[in-house]
Amino acid sequence: MATTQLNARVPEELAARVRASASRAGMNLGDYVASVLEADQAAASGGPELREARARMHAAAAYRKWLADGRPETDAMSLDEVFGD
């Protein structure tokens, strides 16, 4: 399979966590990131349960970033409201 290089700027804390996860998995960083992207894309094109789990994961990550950036929660919807639980 042909490969290509992707470059992305990410927060240092995220980079450190990803490097640690790759190390724990016994993988080099490139292979680990590729496997994470493959899993995400498989979930994106999977059945309804996989797509919902993926959406929840992305929503939770966006929410954590929102809070870390000091943004207000005033009038915000909960994840349960967003996903109809």
C-alpha angles and dihedrals in degrees: 000000000000116000134204134193123250122193123200135170112225133170113277091240091056092047090052092050092048092049090050092049091050090050093049089050090050091239134126115249096254094051092046094050090046090053092049091050091047091052092049093049091047089053091047091057096035132096125300094273093053092046091050092048089050092048091050091050093050092045092050091050091049090049092052090050091048090055094042089054089057095246119157125256093207110141091356122152119237119238087251089057092047094050097035099243 
